[in-house]
Amino acid sequence: MPQFITAEEAVKQIKNGDCVIYNNFLGMNNAEQLSIALNERYEASGEPKDLTLYCTAGLGGWLSGQPCEKIIALGAVKTVIMSHYGSMPDTAKMILENKVEAYNLPFGVMSHAVRAGAAGHPYYISDAGLNLFVDPKYKGYQLNAQSKQELVEEINIDGKRRLKYRTPRPDVALLKGSSADAFGNISWEDEPVLGDPLSIAQLTKRCGGKVIVQVKRKLETSRRPTEVVIPSVLVDYICVCPEQDQIQGIKGCDPRYAGDVPMSDEALEAYVRDNAKDDPKDLPKRLIAKRAAKELKPGQIVNIGVGAPEFVAVEAAKSGMLSKVALTVEAGSMKGLPAGGFAFGAAMGAQACCTTAEQFDLYDGGGLDICFIGALEIDGAGNVNGHYHPKKLSGIGGFINITQFTHKVVFCTTFSAGGLEIEETEDGLKIVKEGKFLKFAKDVTALSFSAENAHSNGQEVVYVTERCVFRLGEKGLVLTEVKKGVDVKQQILDLLPFTVDVAPELIEY
């Protein structure tokens, strides 16, 4: 049976040079109290040091100085291996300044690699990432000069080139659940998402490591076997932390995210219509989402990404389309209304939630009909950079697994960034002030999405901005639609650093 100890006692199990694995999905599943205790131990003693942190998503927080990534900022960490850094501003800055060894791998690959490692496999083999930045021929997953480990290799199987990813070997797992029952079994009833806690616990124990779980409460009774997420035999230490929040940065526990308040699709649509607030600063994103949502068709299984795509879910609800499609997020939710902001990854009124690895099984297998996802840069060929710029590191997250295998990909981005100001008038869209940075580049800085791959896979690709729509043609971008009030030549074509074809019948919308 696991030992019940304090967070301060638990983090003493972490030794210098250990690999610590987390189950976080951005703001969800953060073992915040364990992280605070770890930070305090290092500040007081200078140990543990030279740590490797492995997290299939990112440690969350979104704001500078948050507990889960503070251990990195303090200098205790030698290496970070994660899929997402956009929610970790301090770490992203350190990586760009070459202050910490860092690697960026696809979220789905890392999730599946954990599961593969739990089964005793030293490698996970996948098509995800072929001809993209993680491909060994680019080595773009090594994020700075300190990062020299070879985590990805190419392999030929039955005459086909594939990628071989190394599986992790953690020494300690820091996890967060909701309750520990009388036997020390861990349940997840308050949490909006599961992540991959069982695979992480199995992997850590297989490697001879320690599994530490913080929970909100200890129960005097036992759980039904099917309600147990991590069985007690895989847990070493449990820390009861009544003060833990459901989502980092949001106090308390919202029962709608936990599934304690069932909401039908129709009820969610009514909720959005009654509560949606049209903040003027969100106008570009709302216009993008309104046009992008028109690509939805009844019966589709859909992925909603972070940023501008979050607004697609709202537009789907406003238009009555939410009840006709199944919106999903890579964190595991099925149906319902995906949340935005700090709560991204959760879903209000979700009807089911699977593990992250199971969700990526669906995505990698082509189970998504359409996805809506953001972009940092787009070039004339239709290639997209969605994760890295020398001045901005977002991290790839689930971007590759989602866009590489989905039948229809809709990129949602403003035409420019850094001060873009627009207005809606009776005469159409008015661009008051152009942004400082154009989202379209002669060549993308990093390759997150390949137009060549898309052509080979037979994918349909759409690029939606606040002022126009492009589609992927045989030779690259084709301008197919323009927002009423926009000057096609001066406010689109003349600004592009490349030439694009214009559809013979340019649609005004």
LONU-855293 format. One record per atom (N, C-alpha, C, CB): residue in one letter; z, y, x. Coordinates in pm, whole numbers, plus 50000, padded with zeros to 5 digits. Glycine has a CB too. Example, Ala and Ser with C-alpha at 12.3 -4.5 7.8 and 13.67 -1.06 7.14 Angstrom:
2
a507804943151319a507804955051230a507804967051320a509054955351131s507084977551285s507144989451367s507875000351290s505724994051408
//
This chain:
509
m500004988050085m500005000050000m500005012450088m501235000149904p499265022950050p499215035150130p500605041650139p498195045050070q500805049250246q502035057050261q501845070950200q502425058150411f502845075650128f502835089250075f503535098250176f503515089949935i502785107850231i503325116850333i502855131050304i502895112250476t503365140550378t502955154550361t501625156950433t504045164250414a500975167850396a499715171550462a499945174050610a499095184150395e501075179950644e501405182850784e501545169850864e502715191050794e502155159750803e502285146850870e500935139850880e503295137950795a500125141350778a498835134250773a497905138650885a498165136450638v497805151850907v496825156651007v497245153351150v496645171750993k498485148651168k498905144151301k498205131151340k500435142251305q497545124751243q496785112651272q495485115651344q496495105151142i495055128251343i493805132051406i494045134651554i493195144551338k493275127951639k493465129051784k492335137251847k493525115051848n492565141751968n491535148952043n490265140452051n492045152552186g489125146652026g487845139652038g487455131451917g487885130952154d488265131251812d487955123251693d486755128751616d489175122651602c486095119551545c485075123351448c485725123251310c483825113751453v485735134651245v486345136151113v485235137251009v487295148751108i485285128750907i484265128750802i484855133950672i483695114650783y484045141750601y484465147850475y483565143050361y484425163350485n484055145150238n483295141550118n482855153850042n484125132450028n482935165650102n482675178050031n481245179349980n482995189650119f481095185849866f479805191249825f480025206149800f479235183949696l479745214249904l479935228749895l481355231649847l478885235249800g481515237549728g482855241149681g483615229849616g482765252349586m482965218349598m483585206949532m484185197249632m482565199749446n485245190149587n485875179249665n486485184049796n484865168449694n486795196649809n487375201849933n488835197749946n487245217149938a489155190650054a490545187150083a491205199350146a490635174550179e491415209350064e491805222650113e493175222650178e491775232649999q494135215950115q495495216050170q495565208350303q496485209850068l494795197650316l494725190650444l494075199550550l493955177550429s493065207050509s492395216150603s493335227150650s491145222350538i494125232550558i495095243050593i496105237550694i495825248450465a496585225350669a497555219150759a496935216550896a498095205850700l495675212650898l494985210251025l494835223251103l493595203851001n494465233851034n494325246951099n495655251451160n493825257451000e496715249851084e498045254151130e498505245851250e499075253051015r498195233051249r498565224551363r497845229251490r498235209651334y496555232151477y495795236451595y496275250151644y494285237051562e496545259151552e497005272551592e498355271851663e497115281751469a499185262251623a500515261051683a500505253451816a501445254051587s499595243651831s499665234751947s498405234052032s499995221151901g497275239051979g496015237752051g495395223952037g496215240852197e495935215751948e495415202351923e495355199851773e496285191551993p494465191151729p493475183451806p492285192251844p493005171151725k491615188551952k490465196351999k489285187152025k490835204252127d488145193352057d486905185952085d486515176651970d487065177852214l486725181351848l486435173251729l484945173351696l487235178251609t484505162851629t483185162451565t483425162151414t482345149951612l482775171251343l482895171551197l481595166651137l483245185851146y481695156851047y480525151150981y480695153050831y480335135951018c479735159750769c479805161850624c478385161350569c480485175550589t478145152650473t476785150650424t476225163050355t476735138950329a477095171250297a476635183850235a477105195250324a477195185550088g478075202750280g478655213550360g480085215550315g477835226850346l480875222350396l482305223350368l482655233950264l483035226450493g481675241350217g481935250250105g482725262550139g482625242950000g482975270450036g483745282750051g482915295050028g484365283350187w481705295450086w480745306350069w481185319550132w480485308449924l482475321850146l482985334350202l483575331750341l484045340650109s483575342050423s484135340950558s485625338050552s483885353750637g486115329850645g487545327450657g488115316650568g488255339750631q487265308950501q487775298650410q488375286850488q486645293650318p489385280050430p490165270050504p489365258650563p491175264450415c488385253350490c487745241050536c486905242950661c486885235350427e486325254650679e485535256750801e486295264650907e484245263950767k487525268650877k488285276750971k488555269351102k489605280850908i488725256051094i488995248251214i487845249651315i489215233551179i486635251951265i485475254151353i485575267751419i484155252851274a485865277951338a485985291551389a487115292751491a486215301351275l488165284751475l489305285151568l488955279651706l490465277451510g487895271551713g487475266151843g487875251751867g488045274551950a488385244951764a488825231151783a487695221051775a489865227651680v486535225751731v485425216551703v484345217651810v484815219351564k483915206251861k482855205751961k481485204351895k483085194152058t481415196151786t480135192651726t480225192651574t479655179051775v479205198151509v479115197351363v477785190751326v479235211551296i477855181251232i476665174351181i476725175351029i476595159251230m475855183550972m475895186050828m474485188850777m476825197950796s474355188250644s473045191550586s472955206050544s472755182650467h474105212150515h474075225650458h475065234750528h474375225250307y474585246650565y475455256550629y475505269750553y474995259050772g474765270650444g474715283150368g476045287150310g473715282050259s476905277350282s478235280250228s479275281950338s478655269150134m478805281950465m479715282650580m479285294250671m479715269150659p479505306750629p478975318150705p479495319250848p479305330650632d480755315950870d481315316951006d480675306651098d482855315051002t480515294551047t479915283851127t478445286751155t480055270351055a477715291351053a476305294651072a476125305051180a475695299650941k476995314951182k476925325451284k477175319751423k477935336751253m478175310951434m478495304751562m477335296151613m479765296151550i476665289251522i475535280951560i474395289551615i475045272551440l474065300151544l472985308951588l473315315851720l472685319351480e474615317451749e475045323551874e475305313051983e476305331751851n474945300351955n475065289452052n476525286952095n474225292552176k477455288252001k478865286652033k479425273051992k479655297451965v478625264951923v479075251651885v477845242551876v479855251951749e477995230251922e476905220451914e476695217051767e477235207651999a475425217351720a475205215951576a473895208951545a475215229451510y473925201151436y472765193551391y472605195151240y472905178551429n471355195051196n471045196751055n470135185351009n470385210551029l470665176750924l469915165350873l469835165950721l470575152150919p468845159350660p468725159650514p469945153550444p467465152350470f470365159850338f471535155650262f471395141150215f471745164850141g470265137950153g470075124350103g470095114050213g468785123450028v469505117350327v469515108250441v470945105950489v468645113850555m471725116750502m473105115350548m473945107150451m473745129050568s473735109350322s474455101750220s474115086950230s474125107050079h472825083950241h472405069950252h472835063850386h470895068850237a472895072050491a473335067150621a474805063050618a473115077750729v475625070550544v477035066950528v477135053350459v477795077750447r476385051650353r476405038850280r475895027450368r475555039750152a474845030050445a474315019850536a475335016250643a473015024750603g476015026550697g477045024050797g478195015850742g477565037050851a478555018350616a479625010650553a479264995950543a479935016250413a477954993150534a477474979250526a477244973150664a476184978650445g477574980750768g477474975350903g476174978150975g477684961050900h475324986650918h474044989450981h474155001251078h472984992450874p473644999951199p473735010851296p472715021951269p473525005451436y471705019051185y470675028951156y470315028651008y469425026351242y469765039850963y469195040650828y467735044750844y469995050850737i466845037150785i465405039650800i464845045550672i464665026550836s464065056350686s463585063550568s462285070850597s464645073650520d461535074050491d460365082750503d460765097450492d459335079250395a461975100050446a462415113850426a462445121350559a463805114250358g461685132150567g461645140250689g460415138350773g462825137250771l459555128750738l458325126750815l457475139450818l457525115150756n457025142950937n456165154850958n456865167950923n454895153550875l458195167550921l458985179550895l459905182251014l459815178050764f460735192251006f461495196751123f462405186051183f462325208551086v462845176251103v463725165751157v462945154951230v464535159551044d461645154651212d460805144751279d460975146451430d459295146351237p461125135651507p461305136651651p460235144851722p461345123151710k459045145651666k458005153551731k458275168551725k456665150551668y459235172651638y459645186651630y461055188851686y459575191551486k461955179151662k463355180051704k464035192751652k463455179651857g463625196951536g464205209051478g465595207251424g463335214051371y466075194851415y467435192451365y468475196151469y467605177751324q468065197651596q468975202151703q468975217351700q468535196551845l470065223251652l470035237151609l470185247551719l471075239251511n470595243551838n470685253351948n470665246052083n471985261951934a470815253652189a470685248152324a471765237952357a470725259252426q472915238752290q473995229052315q473695215452253q475305234452259s472795215152157s472605203352072s471535194152129s472245207551929k471955184152205k471005175752277k471055160952239k471245177052424q471915157552143q471975143552101q470705139652025q473225141052014e470265127252047e469095121951976e469595114051854e468215112852071l469585120451739l470105114251618l468995107851533l470855124351535v467745111151565v466605106151487v465555100551584v465995117451397e465025088851551e463945082851629e462815078951535e464455070451710e461615077751590e460525072351509e460435057451530e459185079251543i459985050451427i459865035851434i458625031751356i461145028751379n457955021351399n456765016551331n457075003451261n455585014951430i456895003151130i457134991051052i455884987850971i458384992650959d455334976050991d454114971750921d452994982050935d454414969350772g452894987651055g451834997151082g452075011051029g450584992151027k453255013550975k453565026750919k454685033350999k453965025550771r454475045751033r455475053651105r456585057951010r454835065951173r457835055451050r458985059350968r460045065451060r459565047150888l461135070351001l462195076551079l463465067951076l462505090651027k464095066951192k465325059151207k466475068651240k465165048251319y467425069751146y468565078751160y469805070951201y468815086351029r470525076151296r471755069651343r472865071251238r472215075651479t473585060651210t474695061551114t475965066351186t474935047751045p476845073451114p478045079151178p479135068751202p478605090351092r480065072051293r481205063551323r482475072151319r481045056551461p483005074651200p484175083451188p485485076851230p484305088151046d486395085251280d487735080751315d488735083851204d488195087251445v488475094651132v489375098951024v488545104250908v490365109851075a488925100650786a488305106350667a489325115150596a487785095050571l488925127450564l489755136650487l489105138350350l489915150550560l489765132750247l489185132250113l490105138850011l488895117850073k489495142449898k490275148149788k489935140849659k489995163349773g490975135649592g490815129749460g491695137049360g491165114849462s491855131349241s492675137749139s494065131549130s491995136849003s494105118149121s495395111249104s495475098749189s495615107748957a496715095349226a497015082249285a497875074749185a497735083649425d497475062549150d498285055149053d499465048449121d497435044748979a500185040349048a501415034349101a501165025349222a502095026248992f499945020449237f499605011849351f498905019349464f498735000549304g498635032049442g497945039849544g496435040049529g498285034649678n495935035149414n494515036149385n494175050549347n494105026349273i492985055049388i492625069149370i491595070549258i492075075149501s491855079949166s490915082949058s490435097449070s491565080548920w489435101048993w488655113349015w488515121548886w487265109849070e489475120348794e489265125548659e489125140748650e490385121348573d489685148248744d489585162948737d488355168448808d490835169148798e487705160248887e486665165248976e485315166048904e486565156349100p484545176448931p483225177848867p482195168048919p482715191948885v482355163649045v481395154349106v482155143849187v480385162049197l481465132849217l482075122149295l481825123749444l481545108849248g480585126849483g480215125849624g480035111149658g481275132549716d480485107249776d480405093249819d481755088449873d479315091549926p482835090149799p484155087049855p484365072449890p485215091249759l483845063349806l484055049049836l483315045049962l483595040449718s482055049249976s481295045850097s481945051850221s479845050950084i482455064050209i483115070450323i484375062750363i483475085050290a485155058550264a486375050950293a486015037350355a487215048850165q484995030750301q484565017850356q484085019350500q483455011750268l483285029650524l482745032050659l483875034850758l481755043850657t484785043450718t485885047350808t486755035250843t486745058350744k487075027150745k487895015250771k487135005350858k488305008550639r485815004050835r485014994950916r485034999151062r483584994250865c485095012251086c485115017551223c486515017851282c484525031551226g487485012551208g488865012251257g489595025351241g488875008451399g489085034051154g489675047251136g490705047851024g488605057151109k491215059951004k492245062450903k491655070350785k493435070150964v492005066250663v491555072950541v492735080550482v490965062850439i492585093650474i493645102350421i493105109250296i494115113050529v493855108550186v493415114350060v494475123650005v493095103249957q494085135649968q494995144449897q494675143649748q494885159149950v495725143649666v495565142949520v496485153249455v495865128649467k496225155949330k497035165749257k498345159649208k496245171349139r498305146549178r499485140349116r499615125549153r499405141848965k500835120549143k501095106249156k501505100949019k502195103249264l500825090448973l501105084648842l502135073348853l499815079448778e502885071448748e503875060648746e503265047648693e505085064548661t502085048748637t501405037148581t500155034048663t501045039448432s499485023048631s498255019248701s497045023748622s498205004148724r495925025248690r494645028548627r493915015648589r493775037248722r493015016948491r492095005848466r491255003648592r491195008648342p490914991348624p490144988848746p488854997048753p489814974148757t488174998748639t486905006148639t487105021148655t486145003348513e488325025948645e488595040148663e488925043548809e489755044448572v489115033448890v489485035549030v488225038449111v490225023149087v488245049349185v487125053149271v487315047649412v486955068449275i488525049149467i488845043249597i490045033949578i489155054449705p489875020949600p491015011749588p492035014049699p490534997149590s493275011349669s494365014249762s494215007049896s495685010449699v493534995549896v493394987850021v492564995250124v492764974249992l491835005650081l491015013450174l491655026950208l489645015750114v492885029150163v493565041950185v494785039850274v493975048450050d494915048350377d496085047450465d497195056950423d495685050450608y496815069450393y497825079650362y497395087750240y498055088950483i498375091250159i498145099550041i499075111650047i498365091549909c498505123350022c499275135750019c499195141549879c498755146050125v500315143249813v500335148949680v500395164149693v501545143549596c499365170849641c499235185449653c499035191449514c498055189249748p500125194049441p499995198949303p499225212149292p501365200749243e499165219649401e498525232849399e497005232249417e499115241449507q496445220249440q495005219649468q494185224149347q494615205349509d493085230949375d492185235649271d491025226049254d491665249749304q490395226849140q489235218349110q488045222049198q488855219548962i487805235149212i486675240449289i487195251049385i485575246249195q486815250249511q487295260049608q486815273949569q486815256449750g487745283449566g487415297149529g487605300149382g486015300049566i487905289849301i488125291649157i489465285249122i486955285249072k490385293149075k491725288149046k491745278948925k492665299849023g492615268848934g492845260048821g491805249148805g492895268048697c491725243948683c490825232948652c490125235848520c491585219448645d488805236648521d488025239048400d487695225548338d486725247248431p488255222448220p488035209248159p486565206648124p488875207948035r485775217348111r484355215448079r483605209448196r483715228848038y484025212648319y483385206648437y483875192448462y483655215148559a485085189448416a485645176048435a485165166448326a487175176648435g484545171848222g484065163448113g485075161048004g483625150348167d486185168548005d487215166847903d486875174147773d488545171847956v485885182847778v485435190047659v483955186947640v485685205647672p483635176447565p482225172847546p481455184247479p482105159947461m480255186847528m479405197247472m477995191747456m479405210047562s477485192347334s476115187847310s475135197847372s475855186247159d473885193547386d472865202647439d472735215047351d471505195447448e472815213047221e472695224347127e473875233847143e472615219246982a475075228247167a476245236647188a476125244647318a477515228147190l475555238347421l475345245247548l474325256447533l474875235247656e473275253947457e472275264447433e472895276247361e471095258947351a473745273347262a474435284147190a475395291547282a475195278447069y476075284147369y477005290247464y476275300047556y477695279447548v475115296147606v474355304847695v473865317247620v473155297247755r473345315347500r472855326847423r473975336847394r472225322147291d475185331547373d476325340347339d476975346747461d477365332347263n476825340447578n477575344947695n476735349947812n478445334047742a475425348047806a474585352347918a474645367547935a473125347747895k474895371848058k474965386048088k473825389748182k476335389748152d473025399148138d471855403048218d472215414248314d470705407548126d472735410348431d473085419948535d471775425548593d473965413348647p471635438948600p470395444848652p470005439748791p470545459948657k470985436848876k470665432249012k470045418349011k471925432149098d470195411148900d469625397648891d468235397748827d470545388748811l467675409548798l466385410248729l465295402348801l465955424548716p465125403648934p464075395649000p464245380648977p464055398449149k465465375748990k465725361448972k465485357248827k467155358049013r465845365948733r465635362548593r464155361948558r466345372648503l463385371248614l461945371048589l461295358548651l461285383748645i461745355048770i461235342948836i461565330748750i461835341348978a462825329948708a463275318348631a462575317348496a464785318948611k462355328848433k461705328848301k460295323148312k461655343048242r459565327248417r458215321948434r458255307348481r457415330648535a459165304248573a459245290548625a459595280648516a460285289848737a460475284548424a460915275548317a459775271348226a462015282048235k458705278948224k457535275348142k456835262848195k456545287048137e457165258648317e456595246448372e457285233948318e456675246748525l458405235748249l459145224448193l458385218448075l460545228848149k458485205048064k457905198047951k458935188247895k456615190747992p458935186147763p459905176947704p459875163147770p459645175647554g461055157547787g461185144147842g461305143447993g460045136247800q461195154848061q461235154648207q462645152948261q460635167448262i462745146348378i463965146048457i463795156548564i464255131648520v464765165748575v464605178148650v465715179848753v464585190248553n465385185548868n466415189948962n466435205048966n466165184049104i467645210548964i467845225048973i468505228249106i468705230248854g467875236949187g468405240549317g469315252749312g467285243049413v469825256549429v470745267849440v469965280849454v471695265949560g470595292149415g469945305249426g469165308549301g469015305649547a467945314049318a467115317749203a466895306149107a465775322849252p466725293749155p466525282649060p467685280548963p466295269949136e468895284949001e470035283648909e469725290148775e471295289848970f468945300948777f468645308348655f467655300748566f468095322048690v466955290848623v466035282848542v466815275148435v465225273048630a467995270248471a468825263148374a469195272248258a470085257748441v469525284648290v469895294348185v468695297148095v470415307548249e467515299048156e466315301648077e465945289647990e465155305348169a466165277648043a465905265747964a466795265347840a466115253048049a468045269447858a468975269747745a468585280547644a470405272247795k468205292247694k467815303247605k466605299647519k467505315847686s465685292147578s464435288847509s464525276347422s463345287247609g465655269547425g465805257247348g465245245047418g465135258847216m464875246447545m464305235247620m465385226147680m463415240447731l466615231047692l467675223347756l467875209847688l468985231147755s467775209747556s467995197447480s466825187747491s468255200647335k465705192247549k464505184047554k464255178047693k463305192147511v465045182247792v464885177247928v466235172547981v464295188248021a466225165948095a467465161648161a467595169048292a467495146148183l468455179048296l468695186548419l469675178648506l469235200848389t469385177948635t470265170948729t470495179648853t469665157148769v471565176648924v471855182849053v472125171449151v473085192849044e471765173349278e471905162549375e473355157849393e471365166849507a474315166149352a475715162049361a476025150149271a476625173649325g475165147749169g475355135649089g475325137248939g476625129749125s475365149748889s475435151748744s474115148648675s475865165848713m474225143848551m473085140848466m473255148048333m472925125548444k472215155248291k472235163148168k473275174448180k472565154048044g473455181848072g474355193148074g473695205448134g475605189648150l474525215348163l474085228348215l474615230148357l474555240048123p473775228848459p474245230748597p474865244648617p473095228748695a475965244848690a476665257448717a476035264548836a478165254848744g476345277448848g475865285248961g477025290849040g474965296448913g476715298749142g477745305249223g478635295449295g478575314149136f479945298549302f480915290049371f480925275849313f482305296249362a480575274549185a480655261649117a479365253749124a481025263748972f478385258349205f477135251049212f477385236549254f476165257849311g476765227449180g477005213149199g477685207149079g477845210649324a478505215249011a479135210948887a478165213048772a480465218548862a478475207248657a477655209248538a478545209348415a476565198248526m478345219248331m479085219948207m478425210548105m479135234648154g479225201948046g478685192947946g477865181548003g477855200547850a478055178148131a477325166848188a477645154148109a477685164948339q476635145748090q476835133348015q477145121548105q475615130347931a476865123048233a477155112448329a477195118348469a476095101048322c477845111248560c477875115548700c477895103048787c479105124748729c476935102148876c476875090848968c477235095749109c475465084148966t477295086649204t477555090749341t476335098149395t477915078549431t476535105449503t475425112549564t474355102849612t475925121049681a474755091949674a473785082049723a472955076449610a474505070749796e473585073849496e472845068749380e471875079149327e473825064449270q472295091649326q471395102249280q470165103349370q472135115749275f470395102249501f469265102849594f468405090249589f469775105149735d468955079149543d468115067449517d467055071149413d468975055349468l467495077949308l466575082449203l465555092149259l467345088949088y466015101949336y465135112249389y464125106449489y465955123349456d464615098449584d463725092749686d462705083249624d464535085349792g463075077149512g462185067749446g461165074249356g462975058149368g461095087649358g460125094549274g460565096049130g458825087449278g461855094949105g462375095748968g462385109648907g463745090348965l462205119948991l462175133548939l460745137148897l462695143649045d460615142748777d459315147548732d459005161248789d459255148048579i460025169648802i459825183448846i461115188548909i459395192548729c460975197449007c462155203649068c461895218549085c462485197049206f462975226149085f462935240549106f463815243649225f463415248448978i463235249649328i463955251149455i463555264149523i463685239149547g464435269549606g464185282449671g463355281249797g465485288949704a463105292749862a462305293049984a462675305250066a460785293149951l462725303450199l462925314750290l461585320750332l463715310350414e460615311950361e459295316350406e458225307150349e459215316650561i457055312850323i455885305150277i454685310050356i455665306550121d453865300650407d452665305050478d451415302750393d452535297650614g450285306850445g449045306250369g448585292350335g447975313050443a448985282550417a448615268650391a449445262550278a448785260350517g450575269150246g451455263950144g452685257150199g450715254550058n452845257350333n454065251950394n455245260950362n453885250450548v456445255050360v457635262750324v458765260250424v458105259250182n459425271150461n460675270550537n461795273450438n460695280650658g462665263750418g463745265750322g465115265150384g463655255650216h465195264650520h466525262050576h466895269950700h466625247850608y465925275450775y466315281350904y465465293550938y466175270851016h466175303750988h465555315551048h466505320051159h465295327050941p465985325551268p466865329851377p467975339351333p466065336451483k467795346051220k468835355151169k469545349651046k468235368651135k469115337850998k469735332150879k469625316950882k469085337750751l470755310150882l470795295650878l471385291150745l471605290050997s470545285350662s471025280150534s471345265250544s469995282450424g470545258150623g470675243650628g469795237350521g472145239450608i469315225450547i468315219250461i468895213750332i467635208250535g470175209650332g470755203950210g469895192550157g470905214750103g469705192350025g468895181949963g467425185349954g469405179049828f467025196450015f465665201850003f464585191450032f465505213450098i464705184250144i463665174650182i463565163150083i463925169250322n464685156850053n464645145449960n464095149549824n466035139449944i464415161649782i463975166349651i462485169549652i464775178749608t462035177549749t460645182349745t459635172149797t460535195049826q460055162849880q459095153549940q458655142649843q459695147150064f459485139749742f459195128249656f459035131649508f460285118149672t459145144349472t459045148349332t457595151149293t459915160849305h457225147349173h455835148349130h455345162949125h455665141948993k456205171949078k455825186049070k456935194449129k455535190248923v456555203049223v457525211349295v457265225949261v457455209049450v458305232849215v458185247049181v459115254949273v458535249649030f458535262449366f459325271049454f459585284349383f458595273249590c460835288749389c461245300949321c461785310749424c462325297849213t461075321849446t461505331449546t460965345349514t461035327149686t461695355549555t461165369049544t460015370849643t462275379649568f459115380149614f457975382749702f458455388849834f456965392149634s459495396949825s460115402849944s461625402949924s459585417249971a462355405550031a463825405650024a464365417350105a464415392150077g465655420150087g466265431050162g466005444550100g465755431150303g466495446449977g466355459449913g465285460449807g466085469450015l464705449249764l463695449449658l464305455049529l463115435249633e463605464749470e464035470549344e462865470549246e464585485049364i463105465249126i462055464649025i462605469048890i461455450449016e461705472448800e462075475948663e461075469648567e462125491448644e461565466248449e460675461948341e460435473748248e461285449848263t459185476848225t458835488148138t457875483348030t458205499748220e457525492347938e456565488847834e455205485647893e456445500147732d454925491448009d453645489148075d453655477048167d453245501348153g454785470148174g454885458248258g455885460048370g453535454748315l455695452748478l456625453048591l456345464948680l456535439948672k457395472348715k457265483548807k458045480348934k457775496848742i457375480649048i458045478249175i458495491749229i457105470849278v459765494349216v460335507349255v460435508349407v461725509349190k460895497749469k461055497649614k460785483649668k462475502449655e459915482849766e459605469849825e460725465649919e458245470349900g460995452649926g462005447550019g461555449050163g462315433049989k462515449150254k462205450950396k461515438750456k463485453950473f461805427050399f461325414650461f460435407050364f462505405750505l459205404950404l458265397450322l458595382550331l456815400150368k458575375750218k458865361450216k457655353050258k459315357250077f456535359550278f455315352550316f455015355550463f454115356750226a454735345050541a454565346450685a453275339650730a455765340550760k452715344850839k451515338650894k451805324150932k451005346451017d452965321850992d453425308351024d454905307450991d453165304851174v455315296750926v456735295250894v457515292151022v456945283950789t458735297151028t459585295051146t459965280451163t460845303551136a460215273551053a460585259451055a459935252550936a462145257551053l459625239950952l458875232650850l459805224050765l457795223850915s460135229150646s460975221750551s460135214050450s461915231250478f458955219650420f458035213550323f456635214650378f458145220350182s455915203650378s454585203150435s453525202350326s454455191450529a452585211750328a451475211350233a450625198950256a450615224050245e450515195150383e449725183150416e450355170750354e449605181450569n451695169750362n452395158850296n452145159050146n453895159550324a452205171050088a452025172549943a450645167749900a452225187149901h449625171349978h448275166649947h448205151349955h447235172950045s448805145750058s448785131150076s449525124049963s449415127350211n450615130349915n451435124249810n450925127149670n452845129049823g449895135649659g449355139049527g450275147749444g449055126549453q451075156149510q452015164649438q451345177349386q453185168249529e451855182149275e451465195249222e452515205249270e451365195149063v452065216549327v452995226149385v452705240149331v452895225949540v453765246749285v453675260149228v454665269249301v453965259949074y454245281649326y455085291349395y455245303449303y454465295549535v456455305449249v456685315849150v457505327249211v457415310149027t456975339449202t457715351449244t457925360249121t456955359249357e458595371549141e458835380749029e457565387748983e459875390949067r456535387749067r455315395349033r454055386949020r455085405649137c454075374549067c452865366449061c453185351649080c451855371049168v452165343449059v452275329049075v451125324149162v452265321848936f451465315849260f450465308949342f450545294049311f450695311749493r449435287149335r449425272649328r448805267349457r448635267649203l449155255049491l448615249049612l447225243449583l449545237949665g446205249149649g444855244249636g444475235749755g443895255749621e443235231749763e442785222949871e442915229550007e441355218849847k442735242850013k442765249850142k444035258150162k441555258850153g444915258350065g446145266150077g446485273149947g446015276350189l447185284449958l447625291649839l446455297249761l448575302849878v446575296449628v445615302549537v446385311249440v444765291749462l446065324049433l446715333149339l446145330349200l446495348249380t447015326149108t446545322048976t447035331148863t446965307948948e448175337848884e448735346248778e449345358748837e449785338448696v449315369448761v449925381948805v450675388248687v448865391848860k451815393848716k452625400148613k451975413348570k454065402648665k451985415848442k451425428148388k452075440248456k451615428848235g451265450048497g451765462148562g451675461648714g453175464548522v451405449748771v451345448248917v449915450448965v451845434148959d449765458449070d448455460749131d448165448949225d448425474549210v447175440849190v446895428549263v446585431449410v445735421149199k445795441649435k445385444549572k446525450449654k444195453949573q447115461449604q448105468749683q449465461849689q448275482549627q449855455149582q451215449749575q451275434649595q451835453349443i450125428549621i450105414149652i449215411449773i449625406049530l447905412649755l446955408249858l447075416149988l445555409449806d447225429349979d447305437550100d448585435150178d447205452250065l449615429950113l450905427550179l450965414050250l452035428450078l450105404950210l450125391650269l449555391650410l449355381750181p450185384550504p449675383850642p448585373350660p450825380950737f448025369050550f446945359150552f446085361350428f447515344450557t444945355150427t444035356250313t444225344550218t442565356950361v444245347350089v444355336649990v443185337549893v445705337549913d442855326249835d441855326049729d442485331449601d441305311749708v441675337949520v442105342949390v441365334949283v441845358349375a442095329749187a441475321749082a440425329949008a442545316648983p439305323748975p438225330948904p438715337448775p437085321548871e439615330548708e440205335948585e441685338748610e440015326048465l441955350148671l443325353948703l444075357248575l443345366048801i445165350448553i445915352248429i446935363448442i446625339248390e446985372248345e448025382548339e449065378248239e447435396548302y450325378848279y451385374548190y452495385048180y451975361148237
//
